[in-house]
Amino acid sequence: MECEALRHVSEEQRLMVITQHGEAKAVLQDIVSYEQTQESLALLKMLAQSSQSIQAGGSL
């Protein structure tokens, strides 16, 4: 049995903010978007580390 919220985020590839008493508590996101976000964050982290290394006079 598939939940309507899961179907929505999967089909729309958009996240859904879950609130409690009007306050954001959690985020529901489809797995493809989540994995893309994780890959982007990993690349940004590598870029930042490389930039820091260059500024410190080190090598890549």
N, CA, C and O atoms as a Tripos MOL2 file, in Angstrom:
@<TRIPOS>MOLECULE
protein
  240   239    60     0     0
PROTEIN
NO_CHARGES

@<TRIPOS>ATOM
      1 N           0.8400   -1.1780    0.0000 N.3       1 MET1
      2 CA          0.0000    0.0000    0.0000 C.3       1 MET1
      3 C           0.8890    1.2450    0.0000 C.2       1 MET1
      4 O           1.6930    1.4430    0.9110 O.2       1 MET1
      5 N           0.7380    2.0710   -1.0160 N.am      2 GLU2
      6 CA          1.5780    3.2500   -1.1510 C.3       2 GLU2
      7 C           0.8720    4.4720   -0.5670 C.2       2 GLU2
      8 O          -0.2970    4.7290   -0.8540 O.2       2 GLU2
      9 N           1.5850    5.1940    0.2320 N.am      3 CYS3
     10 CA          1.0750    6.4060    0.8600 C.3       3 CYS3
     11 C           0.9440    7.5150   -0.1890 C.2       3 CYS3
     12 O           1.7800    7.6200   -1.0860 O.2       3 CYS3
     13 N          -0.0810    8.3260   -0.0810 N.am      4 GLU4
     14 CA         -0.2870    9.4260   -1.0300 C.3       4 GLU4
     15 C           0.8870   10.4050   -1.0310 C.2       4 GLU4
     16 O           1.2730   10.9030   -2.0890 O.2       4 GLU4
     17 N           1.4560   10.6840    0.1340 N.am      5 ALA5
     18 CA          2.5990   11.5980    0.2200 C.3       5 ALA5
     19 C           3.7950   11.0270   -0.5300 C.2       5 ALA5
     20 O           4.4880   11.7600   -1.2370 O.2       5 ALA5
     21 N           4.0470    9.7240   -0.3860 N.am      6 LEU6
     22 CA          5.1550    9.0940   -1.1050 C.3       6 LEU6
     23 C           4.9410    9.1500   -2.6070 C.2       6 LEU6
     24 O           5.8730    9.4230   -3.3630 O.2       6 LEU6
     25 N           3.7360    8.8950   -3.0310 N.am      7 ARG7
     26 CA          3.4160    8.9440   -4.4500 C.3       7 ARG7
     27 C           3.6400   10.3640   -4.9900 C.2       7 ARG7
     28 O           4.1790   10.5410   -6.0820 O.2       7 ARG7
     29 N           3.2280   11.3590   -4.2230 N.am      8 HIS8
     30 CA          3.3710   12.7600   -4.6340 C.3       8 HIS8
     31 C           4.8440   13.1410   -4.8120 C.2       8 HIS8
     32 O           5.2160   13.6780   -5.8560 O.2       8 HIS8
     33 N           5.6810   12.8730   -3.8150 N.am      9 VAL9
     34 CA          7.0890   13.2710   -3.9270 C.3       9 VAL9
     35 C           7.8050   12.4640   -4.9940 C.2       9 VAL9
     36 O           8.7160   12.9740   -5.6460 O.2       9 VAL9
     37 N           7.4110   11.2180   -5.1830 N.am     10 SER10
     38 CA          8.0390   10.3830   -6.2000 C.3      10 SER10
     39 C           7.6880   10.8600   -7.6090 C.2      10 SER10
     40 O           8.5650   10.9760   -8.4640 O.2      10 SER10
     41 N           6.4240   11.1310   -7.8440 N.am     11 GLU11
     42 CA          5.9780   11.5590   -9.1710 C.3      11 GLU11
     43 C           6.4380   12.9730   -9.5010 C.2      11 GLU11
     44 O           6.8590   13.2430  -10.6260 O.2      11 GLU11
     45 N           6.3630   13.8570   -8.5480 N.am     12 GLU12
     46 CA          6.6930   15.2640   -8.7760 C.3      12 GLU12
     47 C           8.1870   15.5540   -8.6170 C.2      12 GLU12
     48 O           8.6580   16.6030   -9.0570 O.2      12 GLU12
     49 N           8.9300   14.6510   -8.0020 N.am     13 GLN13
     50 CA         10.3400   14.8360   -7.6650 C.3      13 GLN13
     51 C          10.5450   16.1730   -6.9520 C.2      13 GLN13
     52 O          11.4380   16.9540   -7.2810 O.2      13 GLN13
     53 N           9.6920   16.3970   -5.9750 N.am     14 ARG14
     54 CA          9.7690   17.5760   -5.1300 C.3      14 ARG14
     55 C           9.7410   17.1280   -3.6810 C.2      14 ARG14
     56 O           9.2190   16.0620   -3.3560 O.2      14 ARG14
     57 N          10.3010   17.9460   -2.8280 N.am     15 LEU15
     58 CA         10.2710   17.5830   -1.4220 C.3      15 LEU15
     59 C           8.9850   18.0600   -0.7730 C.2      15 LEU15
     60 O           8.3000   18.9490   -1.2800 O.2      15 LEU15
     61 N           8.6790   17.4580    0.3440 N.am     16 MET16
     62 CA          7.4920   17.8230    1.1100 C.3      16 MET16
     63 C           7.9440   18.1090    2.5470 C.2      16 MET16
     64 O           8.5610   17.2660    3.1980 O.2      16 MET16
     65 N           7.6280   19.2920    3.0150 N.am     17 VAL17
     66 CA          7.9670   19.6650    4.3860 C.3      17 VAL17
     67 C           6.8120   19.2200    5.2860 C.2      17 VAL17
     68 O           5.6540   19.5590    5.0430 O.2      17 VAL17
     69 N           7.1430   18.4680    6.3120 N.am     18 ILE18
     70 CA          6.1510   17.9670    7.2520 C.3      18 ILE18
     71 C           6.1880   18.8590    8.4890 C.2      18 ILE18
     72 O           7.2410   19.0730    9.0900 O.2      18 ILE18
     73 N           5.0310   19.3670    8.8480 N.am     19 THR19
     74 CA          4.9680   20.2900    9.9750 C.3      19 THR19
     75 C           4.1870   19.6820   11.1350 C.2      19 THR19
     76 O           3.3840   18.7640   10.9700 O.2      19 THR19
     77 N           4.4530   20.2240   12.2930 N.am     20 GLN20
     78 CA          3.7140   19.8520   13.4960 C.3      20 GLN20
     79 C           3.4220   21.1430   14.2490 C.2      20 GLN20
     80 O           4.3400   21.8590   14.6490 O.2      20 GLN20
     81 N           2.1620   21.4310   14.4350 N.am     21 HIS21
     82 CA          1.7440   22.6680   15.0950 C.3      21 HIS21
     83 C           2.3030   23.8890   14.3640 C.2      21 HIS21
     84 O           2.6920   24.8730   14.9930 O.2      21 HIS21
     85 N           2.3390   23.8170   13.0190 N.am     22 GLY22
     86 CA          2.7910   24.9350   12.2000 C.3      22 GLY22
     87 C           4.2920   25.1050   12.1090 C.2      22 GLY22
     88 O           4.7650   26.0780   11.5210 O.2      22 GLY22
     89 N           5.0540   24.1820   12.6780 N.am     23 GLU23
     90 CA          6.5160   24.2780   12.6790 C.3      23 GLU23
     91 C           7.1010   23.1180   11.8720 C.2      23 GLU23
     92 O           6.7200   21.9640   12.0720 O.2      23 GLU23
     93 N           8.0330   23.4280   10.9550 N.am     24 ALA24
     94 CA          8.6700   22.3950   10.1490 C.3      24 ALA24
     95 C           9.4090   21.4090   11.0530 C.2      24 ALA24
     96 O          10.1870   21.8080   11.9200 O.2      24 ALA24
     97 N           9.1550   20.1090   10.8380 N.am     25 LYS25
     98 CA          9.7690   19.0690   11.6630 C.3      25 LYS25
     99 C          10.5870   18.0720   10.8540 C.2      25 LYS25
    100 O          11.5450   17.4950   11.3670 O.2      25 LYS25
    101 N          10.2110   17.8620    9.5760 N.am     26 ALA26
    102 CA         10.9020   16.8640    8.7610 C.3      26 ALA26
    103 C          10.6830   17.1840    7.2890 C.2      26 ALA26
    104 O           9.8290   17.9930    6.9290 O.2      26 ALA26
    105 N          11.4790   16.5260    6.4480 N.am     27 VAL27
    106 CA         11.3540   16.6830    4.9990 C.3      27 VAL27
    107 C          11.2680   15.3000    4.3720 C.2      27 VAL27
    108 O          12.0360   14.4010    4.7150 O.2      27 VAL27
    109 N          10.3290   15.1410    3.4550 N.am     28 LEU28
    110 CA         10.1800   13.9020    2.6980 C.3      28 LEU28
    111 C          10.6060   14.2080    1.2680 C.2      28 LEU28
    112 O          10.0870   15.1330    0.6430 O.2      28 LEU28
    113 N          11.5570   13.4220    0.7500 N.am     29 GLN29
    114 CA         12.1310   13.6930   -0.5740 C.3      29 GLN29
    115 C          12.2790   12.3830   -1.3300 C.2      29 GLN29
    116 O          12.5600   11.3430   -0.7350 O.2      29 GLN29
    117 N          12.0860   12.4360   -2.6590 N.am     30 ASP30
    118 CA         12.2640   11.2190   -3.4480 C.3      30 ASP30
    119 C          13.7500   10.8410   -3.4640 C.2      30 ASP30
    120 O          14.6180   11.7000   -3.3040 O.2      30 ASP30
    121 N          14.0280    9.5670   -3.6570 N.am     31 ILE31
    122 CA         15.3880    9.0500   -3.5380 C.3      31 ILE31
    123 C          16.3180    9.5760   -4.6250 C.2      31 ILE31
    124 O          17.5010    9.7970   -4.3650 O.2      31 ILE31
    125 N          15.8080    9.7790   -5.8340 N.am     32 VAL32
    126 CA         16.6550   10.2830   -6.9210 C.3      32 VAL32
    127 C          17.1570   11.6850   -6.5880 C.2      32 VAL32
    128 O          18.3460   11.9700   -6.7320 O.2      32 VAL32
    129 N          16.2660   12.5500   -6.1480 N.am     33 SER33
    130 CA         16.6610   13.9140   -5.7740 C.3      33 SER33
    131 C          17.6140   13.8930   -4.5860 C.2      33 SER33
    132 O          18.5770   14.6580   -4.5480 O.2      33 SER33
    133 N          17.3530   13.0300   -3.6260 N.am     34 TYR34
    134 CA         18.2270   12.9120   -2.4570 C.3      34 TYR34
    135 C          19.6440   12.5090   -2.8700 C.2      34 TYR34
    136 O          20.6230   13.0980   -2.4130 O.2      34 TYR34
    137 N          19.7420   11.5050   -3.7340 N.am     35 GLU35
    138 CA         21.0600   11.0460   -4.1810 C.3      35 GLU35
    139 C          21.7840   12.1290   -4.9790 C.2      35 GLU35
    140 O          22.9990   12.2790   -4.8500 O.2      35 GLU35
    141 N          21.0590   12.8810   -5.7980 N.am     36 GLN36
    142 CA         21.6670   13.9810   -6.5440 C.3      36 GLN36
    143 C          22.1850   15.0580   -5.5980 C.2      36 GLN36
    144 O          23.2590   15.6170   -5.8170 O.2      36 GLN36
    145 N          21.4270   15.3440   -4.5560 N.am     37 THR37
    146 CA         21.8460   16.3250   -3.5600 C.3      37 THR37
    147 C          23.1100   15.8510   -2.8490 C.2      37 THR37
    148 O          24.0380   16.6340   -2.6450 O.2      37 THR37
    149 N          23.1520   14.5790   -2.4730 N.am     38 GLN38
    150 CA         24.3240   14.0350   -1.7910 C.3      38 GLN38
    151 C          25.5670   14.0880   -2.6780 C.2      38 GLN38
    152 O          26.6560   14.4040   -2.2010 O.2      38 GLN38
    153 N          25.4070   13.7780   -3.9710 N.am     39 GLU39
    154 CA         26.5290   13.8510   -4.9110 C.3      39 GLU39
    155 C          27.0210   15.2930   -5.0570 C.2      39 GLU39
    156 O          28.2270   15.5410   -5.0950 O.2      39 GLU39
    157 N          26.0960   16.2310   -5.1380 N.am     40 SER40
    158 CA         26.4610   17.6490   -5.2490 C.3      40 SER40
    159 C          27.2060   18.1130   -4.0090 C.2      40 SER40
    160 O          28.2060   18.8230   -4.1160 O.2      40 SER40
    161 N          26.7380   17.7230   -2.8470 N.am     41 LEU41
    162 CA         27.4110   18.0980   -1.6060 C.3      41 LEU41
    163 C          28.8150   17.5160   -1.5350 C.2      41 LEU41
    164 O          29.7410   18.1800   -1.0700 O.2      41 LEU41
    165 N          28.9770   16.2790   -1.9920 N.am     42 ALA42
    166 CA         30.3000   15.6540   -1.9840 C.3      42 ALA42
    167 C          31.2480   16.4030   -2.9150 C.2      42 ALA42
    168 O          32.4080   16.6260   -2.5690 O.2      42 ALA42
    169 N          30.7660   16.7930   -4.0920 N.am     43 LEU43
    170 CA         31.6030   17.5470   -5.0310 C.3      43 LEU43
    171 C          31.9740   18.9170   -4.4620 C.2      43 LEU43
    172 O          33.1150   19.3590   -4.5950 O.2      43 LEU43
    173 N          31.0200   19.5800   -3.8360 N.am     44 LEU44
    174 CA         31.3060   20.8800   -3.2220 C.3      44 LEU44
    175 C          32.3240   20.7520   -2.0970 C.2      44 LEU44
    176 O          33.1820   21.6200   -1.9310 O.2      44 LEU44
    177 N          32.2320   19.6860   -1.3350 N.am     45 LYS45
    178 CA         33.1960   19.4600   -0.2490 C.3      45 LYS45
    179 C          34.5940   19.2510   -0.8100 C.2      45 LYS45
    180 O          35.5640   19.7930   -0.2810 O.2      45 LYS45
    181 N          34.7040   18.4610   -1.8890 N.am     46 MET46
    182 CA         36.0100   18.2410   -2.5150 C.3      46 MET46
    183 C          36.5720   19.5500   -3.0720 C.2      46 MET46
    184 O          37.7680   19.8140   -2.9500 O.2      46 MET46
    185 N          35.7200   20.3620   -3.6780 N.am     47 LEU47
    186 CA         36.1390   21.6480   -4.2170 C.3      47 LEU47
    187 C          36.6430   22.5640   -3.1070 C.2      47 LEU47
    188 O          37.6740   23.2180   -3.2620 O.2      47 LEU47
    189 N          35.9300   22.6130   -2.0020 N.am     48 ALA48
    190 CA         36.3400   23.4430   -0.8700 C.3      48 ALA48
    191 C          37.6680   22.9700   -0.2940 C.2      48 ALA48
    192 O          38.5240   23.7890    0.0400 O.2      48 ALA48
    193 N          37.8480   21.6550   -0.1740 N.am     49 GLN49
    194 CA         39.0980   21.1200    0.3530 C.3      49 GLN49
    195 C          40.2620   21.4250   -0.5860 C.2      49 GLN49
    196 O          41.3600   21.7420   -0.1280 O.2      49 GLN49
    197 N          40.0320   21.3310   -1.8850 N.am     50 SER50
    198 CA         41.0760   21.6510   -2.8590 C.3      50 SER50
    199 C          41.4430   23.1170   -2.7990 C.2      50 SER50
    200 O          42.6210   23.4700   -2.8670 O.2      50 SER50
    201 N          40.4540   23.9650   -2.6730 N.am     51 SER51
    202 CA         40.6900   25.4120   -2.5810 C.3      51 SER51
    203 C          41.4870   25.7320   -1.3320 C.2      51 SER51
    204 O          42.4090   26.5460   -1.3830 O.2      51 SER51
    205 N          41.1550   25.1150   -0.2170 N.am     52 GLN52
    206 CA         41.8930   25.3390    1.0290 C.3      52 GLN52
    207 C          43.3280   24.8690    0.9060 C.2      52 GLN52
    208 O          44.2410   25.5210    1.4120 O.2      52 GLN52
    209 N          43.5370   23.7500    0.2440 N.am     53 SER53
    210 CA         44.8650   23.2110    0.0540 C.3      53 SER53
    211 C          45.7150   24.1450   -0.7940 C.2      53 SER53
    212 O          46.8870   24.3720   -0.4940 O.2      53 SER53
    213 N          45.1270   24.6820   -1.8460 N.am     54 ILE54
    214 CA         45.8390   25.6050   -2.7320 C.3      54 ILE54
    215 C          46.1950   26.8790   -1.9620 C.2      54 ILE54
    216 O          47.3170   27.3730   -2.0720 O.2      54 ILE54
    217 N          45.2620   27.4070   -1.1930 N.am     55 GLN55
    218 CA         45.5160   28.6150   -0.4110 C.3      55 GLN55
    219 C          46.5950   28.3890    0.6400 C.2      55 GLN55
    220 O          47.3270   29.3160    0.9880 O.2      55 GLN55
    221 N          46.6970   27.1860    1.1400 N.am     56 ALA56
    222 CA         47.7030   26.8800    2.1540 C.3      56 ALA56
    223 C          49.0500   26.5540    1.5170 C.2      56 ALA56
    224 O          50.0170   26.2890    2.2320 O.2      56 ALA56
    225 N          49.1310   26.5700    0.1880 N.am     57 GLY57
    226 CA         50.3850   26.3300   -0.4960 C.3      57 GLY57
    227 C          50.6590   24.8550   -0.7660 C.2      57 GLY57
    228 O          51.7660   24.4830   -1.1580 O.2      57 GLY57
    229 N          49.6670   24.0350   -0.5580 N.am     58 GLY58
    230 CA         49.8400   22.6050   -0.8030 C.3      58 GLY58
    231 C          49.5330   22.2550   -2.2320 C.2      58 GLY58
    232 O          49.2420   23.1240   -3.0550 O.2      58 GLY58
    233 N          49.5990   20.9910   -2.5180 N.am     59 SER59
    234 CA         49.2660   20.5200   -3.8530 C.3      59 SER59
    235 C          47.9630   19.7490   -3.8020 C.2      59 SER59
    236 O          47.5060   19.3370   -2.7360 O.2      59 SER59
    237 N          47.3710   19.5620   -4.9780 N.am     60 LEU60
    238 CA         46.1240   18.8010   -5.0650 C.3      60 LEU60
    239 C          46.4850   17.3740   -4.8980 C.2      60 LEU60
    240 O          45.6110   16.5080   -4.9310 O.2      60 LEU60
@<TRIPOS>BOND
     1     1     2 1
     2     2     3 1
     3     3     4 2
     4     3     5 am
     5     5     6 1
     6     6     7 1
     7     7     8 2
     8     7     9 am
     9     9    10 1
    10    10    11 1
    11    11    12 2
    12    11    13 am
    13    13    14 1
    14    14    15 1
    15    15    16 2
    16    15    17 am
    17    17    18 1
    18    18    19 1
    19    19    20 2
    20    19    21 am
    21    21    22 1
    22    22    23 1
    23    23    24 2
    24    23    25 am
    25    25    26 1
    26    26    27 1
    27    27    28 2
    28    27    29 am
    29    29    30 1
    30    30    31 1
    31    31    32 2
    32    31    33 am
    33    33    34 1
    34    34    35 1
    35    35    36 2
    36    35    37 am
    37    37    38 1
    38    38    39 1
    39    39    40 2
    40    39    41 am
    41    41    42 1
    42    42    43 1
    43    43    44 2
    44    43    45 am
    45    45    46 1
    46    46    47 1
    47    47    48 2
    48    47    49 am
    49    49    50 1
    50    50    51 1
    51    51    52 2
    52    51    53 am
    53    53    54 1
    54    54    55 1
    55    55    56 2
    56    55    57 am
    57    57    58 1
    58    58    59 1
    59    59    60 2
    60    59    61 am
    61    61    62 1
    62    62    63 1
    63    63    64 2
    64    63    65 am
    65    65    66 1
    66    66    67 1
    67    67    68 2
    68    67    69 am
    69    69    70 1
    70    70    71 1
    71    71    72 2
    72    71    73 am
    73    73    74 1
    74    74    75 1
    75    75    76 2
    76    75    77 am
    77    77    78 1
    78    78    79 1
    79    79    80 2
    80    79    81 am
    81    81    82 1
    82    82    83 1
    83    83    84 2
    84    83    85 am
    85    85    86 1
    86    86    87 1
    87    87    88 2
    88    87    89 am
    89    89    90 1
    90    90    91 1
    91    91    92 2
    92    91    93 am
    93    93    94 1
    94    94    95 1
    95    95    96 2
    96    95    97 am
    97    97    98 1
    98    98    99 1
    99    99   100 2
   100    99   101 am
   101   101   102 1
   102   102   103 1
   103   103   104 2
   104   103   105 am
   105   105   106 1
   106   106   107 1
   107   107   108 2
   108   107   109 am
   109   109   110 1
   110   110   111 1
   111   111   112 2
   112   111   113 am
   113   113   114 1
   114   114   115 1
   115   115   116 2
   116   115   117 am
   117   117   118 1
   118   118   119 1
   119   119   120 2
   120   119   121 am
   121   121   122 1
   122   122   123 1
   123   123   124 2
   124   123   125 am
   125   125   126 1
   126   126   127 1
   127   127   128 2
   128   127   129 am
   129   129   130 1
   130   130   131 1
   131   131   132 2
   132   131   133 am
   133   133   134 1
   134   134   135 1
   135   135   136 2
   136   135   137 am
   137   137   138 1
   138   138   139 1
   139   139   140 2
   140   139   141 am
   141   141   142 1
   142   142   143 1
   143   143   144 2
   144   143   145 am
   145   145   146 1
   146   146   147 1
   147   147   148 2
   148   147   149 am
   149   149   150 1
   150   150   151 1
   151   151   152 2
   152   151   153 am
   153   153   154 1
   154   154   155 1
   155   155   156 2
   156   155   157 am
   157   157   158 1
   158   158   159 1
   159   159   160 2
   160   159   161 am
   161   161   162 1
   162   162   163 1
   163   163   164 2
   164   163   165 am
   165   165   166 1
   166   166   167 1
   167   167   168 2
   168   167   169 am
   169   169   170 1
   170   170   171 1
   171   171   172 2
   172   171   173 am
   173   173   174 1
   174   174   175 1
   175   175   176 2
   176   175   177 am
   177   177   178 1
   178   178   179 1
   179   179   180 2
   180   179   181 am
   181   181   182 1
   182   182   183 1
   183   183   184 2
   184   183   185 am
   185   185   186 1
   186   186   187 1
   187   187   188 2
   188   187   189 am
   189   189   190 1
   190   190   191 1
   191   191   192 2
   192   191   193 am
   193   193   194 1
   194   194   195 1
   195   195   196 2
   196   195   197 am
   197   197   198 1
   198   198   199 1
   199   199   200 2
   200   199   201 am
   201   201   202 1
   202   202   203 1
   203   203   204 2
   204   203   205 am
   205   205   206 1
   206   206   207 1
   207   207   208 2
   208   207   209 am
   209   209   210 1
   210   210   211 1
   211   211   212 2
   212   211   213 am
   213   213   214 1
   214   214   215 1
   215   215   216 2
   216   215   217 am
   217   217   218 1
   218   218   219 1
   219   219   220 2
   220   219   221 am
   221   221   222 1
   222   222   223 1
   223   223   224 2
   224   223   225 am
   225   225   226 1
   226   226   227 1
   227   227   228 2
   228   227   229 am
   229   229   230 1
   230   230   231 1
   231   231   232 2
   232   231   233 am
   233   233   234 1
   234   234   235 1
   235   235   236 2
   236   235   237 am
   237   237   238 1
   238   238   239 1
   239   239   240 2
@<TRIPOS>SUBSTRUCTURE
     1 MET1         2 RESIDUE 1 A MET
     2 GLU2         6 RESIDUE 1 A GLU
     3 CYS3        10 RESIDUE 1 A CYS
     4 GLU4        14 RESIDUE 1 A GLU
     5 ALA5        18 RESIDUE 1 A ALA
     6 LEU6        22 RESIDUE 1 A LEU
     7 ARG7        26 RESIDUE 1 A ARG
     8 HIS8        30 RESIDUE 1 A HIS
     9 VAL9        34 RESIDUE 1 A VAL
    10 SER10       38 RESIDUE 1 A SER
    11 GLU11       42 RESIDUE 1 A GLU
    12 GLU12       46 RESIDUE 1 A GLU
    13 GLN13       50 RESIDUE 1 A GLN
    14 ARG14       54 RESIDUE 1 A ARG
    15 LEU15       58 RESIDUE 1 A LEU
    16 MET16       62 RESIDUE 1 A MET
    17 VAL17       66 RESIDUE 1 A VAL
    18 ILE18       70 RESIDUE 1 A ILE
    19 THR19       74 RESIDUE 1 A THR
    20 GLN20       78 RESIDUE 1 A GLN
    21 HIS21       82 RESIDUE 1 A HIS
    22 GLY22       86 RESIDUE 1 A GLY
    23 GLU23       90 RESIDUE 1 A GLU
    24 ALA24       94 RESIDUE 1 A ALA
    25 LYS25       98 RESIDUE 1 A LYS
    26 ALA26      102 RESIDUE 1 A ALA
    27 VAL27      106 RESIDUE 1 A VAL
    28 LEU28      110 RESIDUE 1 A LEU
    29 GLN29      114 RESIDUE 1 A GLN
    30 ASP30      118 RESIDUE 1 A ASP
    31 ILE31      122 RESIDUE 1 A ILE
    32 VAL32      126 RESIDUE 1 A VAL
    33 SER33      130 RESIDUE 1 A SER
    34 TYR34      134 RESIDUE 1 A TYR
    35 GLU35      138 RESIDUE 1 A GLU
    36 GLN36      142 RESIDUE 1 A GLN
    37 THR37      146 RESIDUE 1 A THR
    38 GLN38      150 RESIDUE 1 A GLN
    39 GLU39      154 RESIDUE 1 A GLU
    40 SER40      158 RESIDUE 1 A SER
    41 LEU41      162 RESIDUE 1 A LEU
    42 ALA42      166 RESIDUE 1 A ALA
    43 LEU43      170 RESIDUE 1 A LEU
    44 LEU44      174 RESIDUE 1 A LEU
    45 LYS45      178 RESIDUE 1 A LYS
    46 MET46      182 RESIDUE 1 A MET
    47 LEU47      186 RESIDUE 1 A LEU
    48 ALA48      190 RESIDUE 1 A ALA
    49 GLN49      194 RESIDUE 1 A GLN
    50 SER50      198 RESIDUE 1 A SER
    51 SER51      202 RESIDUE 1 A SER
    52 GLN52      206 RESIDUE 1 A GLN
    53 SER53      210 RESIDUE 1 A SER
    54 ILE54      214 RESIDUE 1 A ILE
    55 GLN55      218 RESIDUE 1 A GLN
    56 ALA56      222 RESIDUE 1 A ALA
    57 GLY57      226 RESIDUE 1 A GLY
    58 GLY58      230 RESIDUE 1 A GLY
    59 SER59      234 RESIDUE 1 A SER
    60 LEU60      238 RESIDUE 1 A LEU
